């Protein structure tokens, strides 16, 4: 019991909770059996809206600390994801289907971007706990709730392409594992991590925005007419924005 009461252990366990809740986003797909092409298009559109809202939330959070470092992170995120995308295009499909249970290399890219995003959230948790334990618990719970629609966004991309709901749960959780891994170092070395947090936030945002406009929305337009895609993107942005406002009050 003494071990569990240690501050470092508490930081790790709370951050681990934020990762586990990401898997809840895949739960609806245990009950959705028939995934039509139209639903696939709407799923990609909804995932795009969720990612865009999350991206601009990260940008504004970064701006509060350092605007130029955030912009630099966004540029680095775009460069990183473009290089990674070209690297994956030059490799075969071998192993990707077995790895994630789906049909598209884009899913692996998407999963990687969401994982990069989680590094910044893990640092946020650790920095918050370094302020006060109460504030850290509040931020951890807020991020845990926030992770549910992120898990939904991951599942909206993966499940319609052939990934099983169970695998979507595990890959959603996997994408958030950097949160407990980064929370403890950020808690111990708060000043160092806090200084570069805006860069990490910008990097994740830039990568997600690139992914939305080069992969998710074009694919959605292949399955649905533009008006429906626009509607579902807008609904998802509004829902995510309202969700974030509720969390902040």
LOPA-779482 format. One record per residue: residue in three letters; x, z, y of N, C-alpha, C in turn. Coordinates in Angstrom, 3 decimals, padded with zeros to 6 digits, always signed. Each point is the difference from the previous one (the first is absolute). Layout:
N
TIMI  type        nu        nw        nv       cau       caw       cav        cu        cw        cv
TIMI   ALA         X         Z         Y         X         Z         Y         X         Z         Y
...
//
This chain:
249
TIMI  type        nu        nw        nv       cau       caw       cav        cu        cw        cv
TIMI   UNK  +000.829  +000.000  -001.209  -000.829  +000.000  +001.209  +000.864  +000.000  +001.261
TIMI   UNK  +001.137  +000.692  -000.070  +000.899  +000.034  +001.159  +000.516  -001.403  +000.308
TIMI   UNK  +000.264  -000.770  -001.082  +000.486  -001.372  +000.180  -001.037  -000.850  +000.717
TIMI   UNK  -001.276  +000.162  -000.388  -001.074  -000.788  +000.599  -000.267  +000.371  +001.445
TIMI   UNK  +000.435  +001.197  +000.408  -000.228  +000.427  +001.380  +001.135  -000.426  +000.921
TIMI   UNK  +001.075  -000.562  -000.536  +001.121  -000.446  +000.815  -000.445  -001.151  +000.887
TIMI   UNK  +000.418  -000.039  +001.278  -000.438  -001.055  +000.918  +000.286  -001.407  -000.513
TIMI   UNK  +001.192  -000.242  -000.552  +000.350  -001.339  -000.477  -000.945  -000.436  -001.118
TIMI   UNK  -000.315  +000.921  -000.902  -000.912  -000.324  -001.099  -001.390  -000.319  +000.528
TIMI   UNK  -000.465  +000.761  +000.980  -001.317  -000.252  +000.575  -000.052  -001.351  +000.691
TIMI   UNK  +001.055  -000.340  +000.727  +000.064  -001.310  +000.654  -000.100  -001.110  -001.043
TIMI   UNK  +000.754  +000.137  -001.085  -000.005  -001.023  -001.053  -001.379  -000.122  -000.645
TIMI   UNK  -000.636  +001.130  -000.306  -001.293  -000.029  -000.686  -001.097  -000.583  +000.885
TIMI   UNK  -000.002  +000.363  +001.271  -000.991  -000.571  +000.913  +000.217  -001.502  +000.157
TIMI   UNK  +001.258  -000.423  +000.092  +000.301  -001.426  +000.127  -000.353  -000.745  -001.292
TIMI   UNK  +000.191  +000.662  -001.140  -000.381  -000.598  -001.280  -001.515  -000.195  -000.066
TIMI   UNK  -000.740  +000.947  +000.562  -001.457  -000.120  +000.059  -000.406  -001.239  +000.781
TIMI   UNK  +000.704  -000.284  +001.103  -000.335  -001.192  +000.785  +000.188  -001.266  -000.824
TIMI   UNK  +001.018  -000.002  -000.877  +000.244  -001.169  -000.846  -001.093  -000.161  -001.057
TIMI   UNK  -000.390  +001.097  -000.624  -000.988  -000.049  -001.077  -001.358  -000.504  +000.508
TIMI   UNK  -000.372  +000.407  +001.211  -001.310  -000.407  +000.515  -000.097  -001.512  +000.214
TIMI   UNK  +001.130  -000.682  +000.124  -000.035  -001.458  +000.171  -000.693  -000.665  -001.184
TIMI   UNK  +000.172  +000.580  -001.191  -000.617  -000.560  -001.200  -001.512  +000.014  +000.024
TIMI   UNK  -000.591  +000.869  +000.838  -001.465  +000.071  +000.069  -000.603  -001.293  +000.531
TIMI   UNK  +000.800  -000.776  +000.751  -000.511  -001.254  +000.553  -000.365  -001.023  -001.051
TIMI   UNK  +000.560  +000.158  -001.205  -000.282  -000.960  -001.078  -001.246  +000.358  -000.796
TIMI   UNK  -000.553  +001.182  +000.204  -001.125  +000.478  -000.810  -001.201  -000.946  -000.006
TIMI   UNK  -000.411  -000.604  +001.160  -001.181  -000.885  -000.045  +000.131  -001.152  -000.984
TIMI   UNK  +001.240  -000.418  -000.280  +000.177  -001.162  -000.872  -000.208  +000.325  -001.476
TIMI   UNK  -000.145  +001.283  -000.333  -000.380  +000.356  -001.364  -001.471  -000.342  -000.249
TIMI   UNK  -000.760  -000.201  +001.086  -001.435  -000.272  -000.113  -000.344  -001.435  +000.385
TIMI   UNK  +000.985  -000.741  +000.571  -000.224  -001.404  +000.354  +000.580  -000.867  -001.106
TIMI   UNK  -000.857  -000.664  -000.749  +000.442  -000.763  -001.159  +000.126  -001.492  +000.290
TIMI   UNK  -000.927  -000.534  +000.790  -000.021  -001.445  +000.244  +000.612  -000.292  +001.363
TIMI   UNK  +001.215  -000.571  +000.006  +000.686  -000.310  +001.249  -000.025  -001.508  +000.197
TIMI   UNK  -000.913  -000.471  +000.843  -000.166  -001.426  +000.256  +001.030  -000.478  +001.019
TIMI   UNK  +000.205  -001.323  +000.119  +000.905  -000.521  +001.032  -000.399  +000.452  +001.404
TIMI   UNK  -001.318  +000.065  +000.254  -000.469  +000.449  +001.310  +000.399  +001.448  +000.263
TIMI   UNK  -000.126  +000.851  -001.033  +000.392  +001.401  +000.143  +001.510  +000.117  +000.208
TIMI   UNK  +000.761  -000.891  -000.649  +001.446  -000.002  +000.187  +000.345  -000.301  +001.452
TIMI   UNK  -000.680  -000.988  +000.589  +000.239  -000.333  +001.399  -000.364  +001.147  +000.925
TIMI   UNK  -001.145  +000.625  -000.245  -000.413  +001.140  +000.821  +000.952  +001.175  -000.181
TIMI   UNK  +000.511  +000.193  -001.212  +000.952  +001.078  -000.265  +001.282  -000.189  +000.797
TIMI   UNK  +000.514  -001.239  +000.005  +001.199  -000.278  +000.777  -000.250  +000.188  +001.496
TIMI   UNK  -001.185  -000.385  +000.449  -000.340  +000.170  +001.416  -000.083  +001.481  +000.364
TIMI   UNK  -000.653  +000.785  -000.870  -000.118  +001.438  +000.252  +001.374  +000.675  -000.029
TIMI   UNK  +000.842  -000.391  -000.958  +001.356  +000.558  -000.065  +000.779  -000.353  +001.257
TIMI   UNK  -000.203  -001.211  +000.524  +000.667  -000.422  +001.235  -000.402  +000.888  +001.166
TIMI   UNK  -001.291  +000.269  +000.110  -000.481  +000.853  +001.085  +000.547  +001.414  -000.080
TIMI   UNK  +000.032  +000.559  -001.210  +000.543  +001.345  -000.187  +001.478  +000.047  +000.379
TIMI   UNK  +000.749  -001.042  -000.403  +001.425  -000.032  +000.290  +000.268  -000.188  +001.490
TIMI   UNK  -000.793  -000.843  +000.652  +000.194  -000.221  +001.438  -000.256  +001.280  +000.793
TIMI   UNK  -001.090  +000.694  -000.339  -000.308  +001.252  +000.697  +001.103  +001.026  -000.221
TIMI   UNK  +000.483  +000.107  -001.242  +001.076  +000.937  -000.307  +001.278  -000.383  +000.735
TIMI   UNK  +000.287  -001.298  +000.095  +001.217  -000.482  +000.650  +000.021  +000.388  +001.477
TIMI   UNK  -001.104  -000.255  +000.692  -000.024  +000.309  +001.426  -000.039  +001.501  +000.259
TIMI   UNK  -000.515  +000.751  -000.945  +000.079  +001.458  +000.094  +001.454  +000.456  -000.089
TIMI   UNK  +000.765  -000.605  -000.918  +001.421  +000.322  -000.129  +000.761  -000.377  +001.262
TIMI   UNK  -000.338  -001.161  +000.567  +000.682  -000.461  +001.220  -000.227  +000.985  +001.145
TIMI   UNK  -001.242  +000.423  +000.193  -000.302  +000.928  +001.096  +000.675  +001.344  -000.218
TIMI   UNK  +000.059  +000.437  -001.266  +000.681  +001.255  -000.307  +001.485  -000.110  +000.323
TIMI   UNK  +000.587  -001.149  -000.316  +001.409  -000.224  +000.318  +000.239  -000.072  +001.489
TIMI   UNK  -000.905  -000.644  +000.745  +000.131  -000.119  +001.450  +000.053  +001.366  +000.685
TIMI   UNK  -000.685  +000.971  -000.583  -000.010  +001.337  +000.602  +001.381  +000.641  +000.026
TIMI   UNK  +000.900  -000.484  -000.864  +001.363  +000.546  -000.056  +000.989  -000.956  +000.657
TIMI   UNK  -000.016  -001.272  -000.422  +000.918  -000.989  +000.563  -000.586  -001.396  -000.168
TIMI   UNK  -000.360  -000.623  +001.110  -000.631  -001.320  -000.064  +000.956  -001.065  -000.523
TIMI   UNK  +001.211  -000.033  +000.554  +000.937  -001.047  -000.387  +000.483  +000.158  -001.437
TIMI   UNK  +000.155  +001.235  -000.465  +000.407  +000.204  -001.381  -001.112  -000.452  -000.949
TIMI   UNK  -001.239  +000.207  +000.413  -001.134  -000.460  -000.803  -000.035  -001.522  -000.082
TIMI   UNK  +000.200  -000.656  +001.153  +000.028  -001.470  +000.032  +001.154  -000.529  -000.853
TIMI   UNK  +001.152  +000.655  +000.092  +001.137  -000.393  -000.825  -000.311  +000.144  -001.482
TIMI   UNK  -000.704  +001.061  -000.354  -000.407  +000.196  -001.384  -000.959  -001.082  -000.464
TIMI   UNK  -000.927  -000.407  +000.878  -000.933  -001.074  -000.351  +000.742  -001.296  -000.295
TIMI   UNK  +000.974  -000.332  +000.860  +000.789  -001.219  -000.208  +000.768  +000.085  -001.319
TIMI   UNK  +000.582  +001.172  -000.266  +000.737  +000.183  -001.256  -000.933  -000.111  -001.205
TIMI   UNK  -001.224  +000.498  +000.139  -000.973  -000.081  -001.083  -000.361  -001.432  -000.340
TIMI   UNK  -000.179  -000.834  +001.052  -000.324  -001.411  -000.224  +001.166  -000.708  -000.688
TIMI   UNK  +001.213  +000.247  +000.499  +001.189  -000.624  -000.602  +000.139  +000.422  -001.459
TIMI   UNK  -000.172  +001.295  -000.254  +000.136  +000.522  -001.351  -000.985  -000.646  -000.966
TIMI   UNK  -001.253  -000.100  +000.408  -001.023  -000.516  -000.903  +000.137  -001.514  -000.191
TIMI   UNK  +000.448  -000.717  +001.035  +000.223  -001.442  -000.134  +001.127  -000.271  -000.990
TIMI   UNK  +001.100  +000.760  +000.125  +001.130  -000.152  -000.917  -000.422  +000.339  -001.433
TIMI   UNK  -000.751  +001.096  -000.140  -000.461  +000.410  -001.327  -000.934  -001.044  -000.598
TIMI   UNK  -000.860  -000.581  +000.838  -000.949  -001.005  -000.466  +000.737  -001.237  -000.502
TIMI   UNK  +001.014  -000.452  +000.744  +000.771  -001.170  -000.420  +000.784  +000.294  -001.274
TIMI   UNK  +000.511  +001.226  -000.112  +000.736  +000.380  -001.202  -000.904  -000.047  -001.226
TIMI   UNK  -001.241  +000.477  +000.169  -000.938  -000.006  -001.123  -000.455  -001.411  -000.347
TIMI   UNK  -000.090  -000.875  +001.005  -000.396  -001.384  -000.264  +001.043  -000.730  -000.835
TIMI   UNK  +001.249  +000.413  +000.138  +001.083  -000.635  -000.742  +000.153  +000.540  -001.415
TIMI   UNK  -000.802  +000.999  -000.330  +000.038  +000.570  -001.340  -001.260  -000.404  -000.757
TIMI   UNK  +000.049  +000.015  -001.316  -001.148  -000.390  -000.805  -001.053  +001.083  -000.050
TIMI   UNK  -001.119  -000.328  -000.632  -001.101  +000.950  -000.160  +000.257  +000.990  -001.126
TIMI   UNK  +001.097  -000.207  -000.767  +000.267  +000.819  -001.179  +000.064  +001.473  +000.368
TIMI   UNK  -000.765  +000.786  -000.694  +000.061  +001.450  +000.167  -000.978  +000.551  +001.011
TIMI   UNK  -000.445  -000.818  +000.969  -000.897  +000.510  +001.032  -001.356  +000.356  -000.582
TIMI   UNK  -000.553  -000.883  -000.843  -001.310  +000.271  -000.613  +000.064  +001.239  -000.889
TIMI   UNK  +001.077  +000.131  -000.769  +000.135  +001.166  -000.865  +000.179  +001.276  +000.821
TIMI   UNK  +000.647  -000.138  +001.153  +000.295  +001.176  +000.813  -001.247  +000.579  +000.640
TIMI   UNK  -000.788  -000.844  +000.662  -001.141  +000.522  +000.737  -001.336  -000.426  -000.598
TIMI   UNK  +000.017  -000.831  -001.032  -001.237  -000.373  -000.674  -000.835  -000.988  +000.765
TIMI   UNK  +000.582  -000.735  +000.913  -000.741  -000.974  +000.784  +000.651  -001.368  -000.046
TIMI   UNK  -000.491  -000.909  +000.832  +000.410  -001.397  -000.083  +000.875  -000.469  +001.156
TIMI   UNK  +000.166  +000.796  +001.042  +000.644  -000.506  +001.201  +001.208  +000.823  +000.400
TIMI   UNK  +001.084  -000.709  +000.368  +001.169  +000.699  +000.516  -000.316  +000.675  +001.338
TIMI   UNK  -001.001  -000.550  +000.722  -000.378  +000.603  +001.276  -000.422  +001.456  -000.162
TIMI   UNK  -000.558  +000.339  -001.170  -000.414  +001.384  -000.234  +001.205  +000.936  +000.000
TIMI   UNK  +001.096  -000.481  -000.580  +001.214  +000.809  -000.029  +000.537  +000.183  +001.412
TIMI   UNK  -000.070  -001.066  +000.805  +000.420  +000.083  +001.396  -000.877  +000.983  +000.771
TIMI   UNK  -001.295  -000.110  -000.209  -000.956  +000.886  +000.676  +000.269  +001.453  -000.356
TIMI   UNK  +000.240  +000.239  -001.286  +000.290  +001.351  -000.466  +001.277  +000.530  +000.648
TIMI   UNK  +000.991  -000.871  +000.128  +001.258  +000.401  +000.632  -000.188  +000.376  +001.454
TIMI   UNK  -000.822  -000.766  +000.718  -000.250  +000.290  +001.419  -000.703  +001.342  +000.154
TIMI   UNK  -000.992  +000.265  -000.836  -000.705  +001.269  +000.080  +000.929  +001.170  -000.345
TIMI   UNK  +000.971  -000.262  -000.877  +000.965  +001.041  -000.344  +000.917  +000.290  +001.179
TIMI   UNK  +000.431  -001.055  +000.714  +000.807  +000.185  +001.215  -000.778  +000.829  +001.022
TIMI   UNK  -001.274  -000.314  +000.135  -000.893  +000.741  +000.891  +000.013  +001.493  -000.332
TIMI   UNK  +000.050  +000.314  -001.286  -000.068  +001.392  -000.439  +001.252  +000.801  +000.373
TIMI   UNK  +001.143  -000.669  +000.136  +001.211  +000.699  +000.432  -000.228  +000.658  +001.362
TIMI   UNK  -000.602  -000.777  +000.924  -000.261  +000.532  +001.336  -000.990  +001.159  -000.050
TIMI   UNK  -001.019  -000.107  -000.853  -000.978  +001.084  -000.108  +000.635  +001.249  -000.597
TIMI   UNK  +000.911  -000.165  -000.963  +000.698  +001.147  -000.576  +000.830  +000.732  +001.030
TIMI   UNK  +000.678  -000.768  +000.864  +000.778  +000.612  +001.083  -000.927  +000.760  +000.939
TIMI   UNK  -001.168  -000.572  +000.288  -000.970  +000.664  +000.878  -000.417  +001.356  -000.558
TIMI   UNK  -000.232  +000.055  -001.312  -000.393  +001.259  -000.639  +001.118  +001.030  +000.135
TIMI   UNK  +001.227  -000.394  -000.311  +001.121  +000.931  +000.069  +000.252  +000.515  +001.402
TIMI   UNK  -000.064  -000.908  +000.988  +000.209  +000.391  +001.398  -001.091  +000.963  +000.442
TIMI   UNK  -001.234  -000.227  -000.447  -001.125  +000.873  +000.373  +000.186  +001.405  -000.566
TIMI   UNK  +000.456  +000.104  -001.242  +000.234  +001.313  -000.593  +001.147  +000.733  +000.691
TIMI   UNK  +000.941  -000.751  +000.558  +001.108  +000.632  +000.714  -000.474  +000.628  +001.308
TIMI   UNK  -001.165  -000.450  +000.497  -000.575  +000.597  +001.205  -000.595  +001.366  -000.344
TIMI   UNK  -001.096  +000.000  -000.748  -000.571  +001.238  -000.553  -000.636  -000.340  -001.343
TIMI   UNK  -000.144  +000.986  -000.862  -000.607  -000.230  -001.309  -001.446  -000.453  +000.152
TIMI   UNK  -000.730  +000.601  +000.951  -001.408  -000.352  +000.195  -000.148  -001.449  +000.443
TIMI   UNK  +000.860  -000.425  +000.945  -000.060  -001.375  +000.490  +000.370  -000.973  -001.120
TIMI   UNK  +000.975  +000.372  -000.809  +000.408  -000.838  -001.121  -001.125  -000.195  -000.999
TIMI   UNK  -000.728  +001.081  -000.306  -001.130  -000.087  -000.933  -001.082  -000.917  +000.567
TIMI   UNK  -000.266  +000.126  +001.292  -001.007  -000.843  +000.650  +000.374  -001.476  -000.102
TIMI   UNK  +001.259  -000.334  +000.316  +000.452  -001.395  -000.051  -000.017  -000.521  -001.434
TIMI   UNK  +000.414  +000.850  -000.955  +000.013  -000.414  -001.406  -001.411  -000.320  -000.478
TIMI   UNK  -000.965  +000.838  +000.360  -001.390  -000.245  -000.402  -000.532  -001.271  +000.667
TIMI   UNK  +000.342  -000.183  +001.283  -000.449  -001.196  +000.720  +000.559  -001.267  -000.657
TIMI   UNK  +001.285  +000.017  -000.350  +000.617  -001.166  -000.638  -000.572  -000.207  -001.401
TIMI   UNK  -000.284  +001.099  -000.707  -000.593  -000.110  -001.339  -001.343  -000.724  +000.065
TIMI   UNK  -000.826  +000.376  +000.971  -001.303  -000.663  +000.164  +000.198  -001.448  +000.439
TIMI   UNK  +000.958  -000.201  +000.910  +000.316  -001.336  +000.498  +000.493  -000.916  -001.128
TIMI   UNK  +000.641  +000.578  -001.018  +000.548  -000.794  -001.097  -001.073  -000.593  -000.915
TIMI   UNK  -001.198  +000.573  +000.015  -001.062  -000.512  -000.879  -000.354  -001.452  +000.337
TIMI   UNK  -000.287  -000.323  +001.290  -000.252  -001.417  +000.295  +001.234  -000.884  -000.201
TIMI   UNK  +001.211  +000.577  +000.105  +001.201  -000.791  -000.292  +000.044  -000.350  -001.491
TIMI   UNK  -000.373  +000.962  -000.840  -000.101  -000.289  -001.429  -001.069  -001.041  -000.269
TIMI   UNK  -001.086  +000.055  +000.777  -001.063  -001.006  -000.125  +000.533  -001.378  +000.376
TIMI   UNK  +000.798  -000.067  +001.073  +000.567  -001.278  +000.431  +000.889  -000.589  -001.090
TIMI   UNK  +000.821  +000.842  -000.620  +000.864  -000.451  -001.092  -000.847  -000.520  -001.159
TIMI   UNK  -001.036  +000.747  -000.357  -000.860  -000.380  -001.119  -000.796  -001.268  +000.305
TIMI   UNK  -000.402  -000.165  +001.274  -000.742  -001.199  +000.391  +000.831  -001.258  -000.212
TIMI   UNK  +001.317  +000.132  +000.119  +000.889  -001.134  -000.219  +000.328  -000.166  -001.478
TIMI   UNK  +000.239  +001.095  -000.717  +000.525  -000.070  -001.359  -001.069  -000.254  -001.065
TIMI   UNK  -001.101  +000.737  +000.066  -000.999  -000.077  -001.074  -000.654  -001.385  -000.118
TIMI   UNK  -000.440  -000.621  +001.114  -000.598  -001.332  -000.145  +000.961  -001.044  -000.569
TIMI   UNK  +001.321  +000.256  +000.091  +000.976  -000.950  -000.517  +000.365  +000.262  -001.457
TIMI   UNK  -000.612  +001.024  -000.620  +000.216  +000.220  -001.420  +000.605  +001.333  -000.388
TIMI   UNK  +000.370  +000.830  +000.987  +000.529  +001.322  -000.316  -001.145  +000.920  -000.432
TIMI   UNK  +000.193  +000.788  -001.037  -001.052  +000.916  -000.455  -000.175  +001.132  +001.013
TIMI   UNK  -001.212  +000.574  +000.114  -000.208  +001.114  +000.922  +000.948  +001.172  -000.257
TIMI   UNK  +000.284  +000.287  -001.284  +000.901  +001.104  -000.320  +001.403  -000.273  +000.542
TIMI   UNK  +000.477  -001.237  -000.173  +001.310  -000.340  +000.552  -000.017  +000.050  +001.519
TIMI   UNK  -001.136  -000.378  +000.601  -000.115  +000.051  +001.457  +000.116  +001.440  +000.495
TIMI   UNK  -000.569  +000.954  -000.774  +000.135  +001.417  +000.352  +001.468  +000.400  +000.014
TIMI   UNK  +000.702  -000.326  -001.090  +001.401  +000.416  -000.105  +000.886  -000.696  +001.023
TIMI   UNK  -000.242  -001.290  +000.267  +000.815  -000.696  +000.990  -000.320  +000.466  +001.420
TIMI   UNK  -001.240  +000.394  +000.250  -000.349  +000.568  +001.302  +000.768  +001.300  +000.230
TIMI   UNK  +000.024  +000.851  -001.031  +000.749  +001.260  +000.099  +001.488  -000.289  +000.159
TIMI   UNK  +000.505  -000.961  -000.780  +001.415  -000.367  +000.077  +000.392  -000.410  +001.423
TIMI   UNK  -000.888  -000.752  +000.668  +000.306  -000.471  +001.347  +000.172  +001.142  +000.992
TIMI   UNK  -000.570  +001.166  -000.321  +000.084  +001.150  +000.899  +001.024  +001.040  -000.443
TIMI   UNK  +000.707  -000.240  -001.088  +000.999  +000.972  -000.457  +001.120  +000.256  +001.007
TIMI   UNK  +000.337  -000.965  +000.881  +000.997  +000.337  +001.032  -000.417  +001.167  +000.893
TIMI   UNK  -001.292  +000.297  +000.045  -000.445  +001.098  +000.863  +000.587  +001.343  -000.429
TIMI   UNK  -000.148  +000.442  -001.271  +000.653  +001.255  -000.386  +001.527  -000.113  -000.029
TIMI   UNK  +000.515  -001.201  -000.276  +001.456  -000.164  -000.059  +000.641  +000.090  +001.382
TIMI   UNK  -000.717  -000.462  +001.033  +000.551  +000.017  +001.362  -000.372  +001.252  +000.772
TIMI   UNK  -001.072  +000.677  -000.411  -000.475  +001.165  +000.750  +001.025  +001.134  +000.014
TIMI   UNK  +000.618  +000.267  -001.152  +000.948  +001.114  -000.084  +001.255  -000.250  +000.838
TIMI   UNK  +000.671  -001.171  -000.113  +001.151  -000.243  +000.877  -000.366  +000.043  +001.482
TIMI   UNK  -001.183  -000.552  +000.355  -000.431  +000.029  +001.399  -000.246  +001.427  +000.466
TIMI   UNK  -000.513  +000.839  -000.894  -000.221  +001.415  +000.318  +001.331  +000.721  +000.248
TIMI   UNK  +001.008  -000.333  -000.823  +001.295  +000.670  +000.100  +000.833  -000.518  +001.171
TIMI   UNK  -000.126  -001.283  +000.292  +000.812  -000.605  +001.063  -000.907  -000.647  +001.038
TIMI   UNK  -000.873  +000.803  +000.566  -001.084  -000.491  +000.836  +000.495  -000.818  +001.183
TIMI   UNK  +001.045  +000.430  +000.676  +000.439  -000.690  +001.204  +000.502  -001.402  -000.308
TIMI   UNK  +000.725  -000.152  -001.113  +000.534  -001.310  -000.379  -001.134  -000.964  -000.335
TIMI   UNK  -000.936  +000.449  -000.842  -001.087  -000.876  -000.437  -000.982  -000.287  +001.133
TIMI   UNK  -000.254  +000.990  +000.842  -000.946  -000.184  +001.096  +000.495  -001.058  +000.977
TIMI   UNK  +001.320  -000.057  +000.175  +000.595  -000.948  +000.938  -000.256  -001.450  -000.397
TIMI   UNK  +000.010  -000.269  -001.313  -000.148  -001.376  -000.478  -001.385  -000.299  -000.568
TIMI   UNK  -000.923  +000.933  +000.104  -001.355  -000.205  -000.513  -000.688  -001.215  +000.621
TIMI   UNK  +000.109  -000.234  +001.336  -000.668  -001.176  +000.578  +000.464  -001.317  -000.622
TIMI   UNK  +001.270  -000.089  -000.362  +000.508  -001.223  -000.633  -000.690  -000.225  -001.344
TIMI   UNK  -000.131  +001.070  -000.774  -000.656  -000.103  -001.302  -001.471  -000.356  +000.131
TIMI   UNK  -000.673  +000.580  +000.989  -001.408  -000.309  +000.228  -000.170  -001.467  +000.377
TIMI   UNK  +000.862  -000.477  +000.904  -000.057  -001.402  +000.425  +000.314  -000.951  -001.132
TIMI   UNK  +000.969  +000.357  -000.833  +000.387  -000.845  -001.125  -001.180  -000.207  -000.948
TIMI   UNK  -000.683  +001.085  -000.333  -001.154  -000.100  -000.896  -001.116  -000.827  +000.628
TIMI   UNK  -000.243  +000.198  +001.308  -001.066  -000.731  +000.686  +000.306  -001.493  +000.059
TIMI   UNK  +001.225  -000.354  +000.364  +000.370  -001.410  +000.087  -000.140  -000.704  -001.340
TIMI   UNK  +000.426  +000.665  -001.063  -000.084  -000.590  -001.337  -001.457  -000.195  -000.414
TIMI   UNK  -000.855  +000.973  +000.285  -001.408  -000.109  -000.391  -000.718  -001.099  +000.768
TIMI   UNK  +000.277  -000.113  +001.312  -000.652  -001.034  +000.806  +000.396  -001.390  -000.507
TIMI   UNK  +001.275  -000.172  -000.336  +000.461  -001.285  -000.540  -000.745  -000.329  -001.291
TIMI   UNK  -000.125  +000.987  -000.871  -000.655  -000.199  -001.292  -001.468  -000.404  +000.185
TIMI   UNK  -000.664  +000.621  +000.954  -001.411  -000.280  +000.241  -000.208  -001.470  +000.367
TIMI   UNK  +000.808  -000.498  +000.955  -000.251  -001.329  +000.545  +000.643  -001.137  -000.799
TIMI   UNK  +000.914  +000.314  -000.901  +000.614  -001.065  -000.792  -000.546  -000.077  -001.420
TIMI   UNK  -000.550  +001.101  -000.508  -000.473  -000.003  -001.382  -001.473  +000.368  -000.142
TIMI   UNK  -000.392  +001.166  +000.510  -001.343  +000.503  -000.288  -001.104  -000.820  +000.652
TIMI   UNK  +000.111  -000.243  +001.312  -001.055  -000.749  +000.686  -000.059  -001.461  -000.458
TIMI   UNK  +001.150  -000.709  -000.133  -000.092  -001.371  -000.536  -000.665  -000.052  -001.375
TIMI   UNK  +000.312  +000.972  -000.855  -000.617  +000.012  -001.332  -001.491  +000.310  +000.096
TIMI   UNK  -000.378  +000.881  +000.925  -001.418  +000.311  +000.189  -000.763  -001.243  +000.449
TIMI   UNK  +000.633  -000.803  +000.872  -000.655  -001.209  +000.502  -000.174  -001.055  -001.089
TIMI   UNK  +000.804  +000.086  -001.066  -000.163  -000.923  -001.118  -001.252  +000.325  -000.821
TIMI   UNK  -000.450  +001.267  +000.059  -001.112  +000.465  -000.832  -001.303  +000.157  +000.783
TIMI   UNK  +000.111  +000.225  +001.311  -001.179  +000.257  +000.830  +000.059  -000.840  +001.272
TIMI   UNK  -001.156  -000.236  +000.586  -000.017  -000.699  +001.282  +000.540  +000.910  +001.091
TIMI   UNK  +000.500  -000.604  +001.071  +000.709  +000.731  +001.051  -000.853  +001.101  +000.627
TIMI   UNK  -001.301  -000.261  +000.172  -000.864  +001.003  +000.630  -000.068  +001.280  -000.843
TIMI   UNK  -000.076  -000.154  -001.323  -000.061  +001.176  -000.869  +001.331  +000.750  -000.006
TIMI   UNK  +001.100  -000.763  -000.015  +001.317  +000.636  +000.042  +000.145  +000.804  +001.294
TIMI   UNK  -000.368  -000.632  +001.124  +000.072  +000.693  +001.284  -000.871  +001.250  +000.038
TIMI   UNK  -001.185  -000.092  -000.605  -000.909  +001.142  -000.032  +000.603  +001.163  -000.774
TIMI   UNK  +000.558  -000.280  -001.195  +000.537  +001.069  -000.832  +001.289  +000.589  +000.571
TIMI   UNK  +000.809  -000.826  +000.646  +001.192  +000.524  +000.679  -000.422  +000.955  +001.115
TIMI   UNK  -000.991  -000.426  +000.781  -000.469  +000.820  +001.125  -000.621  +001.304  -000.479
TIMI   UNK  -000.835  -000.070  -001.039  -000.628  +001.203  -000.546  +001.062  +000.990  -000.482
TIMI   UNK  +001.018  -000.521  -000.693  +001.057  +000.869  -000.529  +000.807  +000.641  +001.129
TIMI   UNK  +000.309  -000.776  +001.043  +000.733  +000.557  +001.155  -000.813  +001.101  +000.662
TIMI   UNK  -001.290  -000.262  +000.214  -000.877  +000.995  +000.628  -000.109  +001.256  -000.860
TIMI   UNK  -000.168  -000.184  -001.301  -000.140  +001.149  -000.900  +001.276  +000.843  -000.018
TIMI   UNK  +001.152  -000.658  -000.092  +001.268  +000.718  -000.025  +000.252  +000.696  +001.332
TIMI   UNK  -000.327  -000.661  +001.101  +000.182  +000.597  +001.327  -000.887  +001.228  +000.170
TIMI   UNK  -001.259  -000.104  -000.421  -000.917  +001.140  +000.075  +000.493  +001.142  -000.872
TIMI   UNK  +000.522  -000.340  -001.174  +000.540  +000.991  -000.928  +001.163  +000.759  +000.633
TIMI   UNK  +000.897  -000.724  +000.683  +001.147  +000.622  +000.639  -000.412  +000.883  +001.165
TIMI   UNK  -001.046  -000.423  +000.728  -000.508  +000.831  +001.117  -000.565  +001.308  -000.542
TIMI   UNK  -000.748  -000.076  -001.107  -000.563  +001.214  -000.602  +001.114  +000.954  -000.457
TIMI   UNK  +001.066  -000.556  -000.527  +001.111  +000.840  -000.461  +000.696  +000.708  +001.145
TIMI   UNK  +000.008  -000.636  +001.186  +000.731  +000.562  +001.135  -000.802  +001.063  +000.743
TIMI   UNK  -001.280  +000.197  -000.384  -000.834  +000.993  +000.685  -000.330  +001.177  -000.919
//
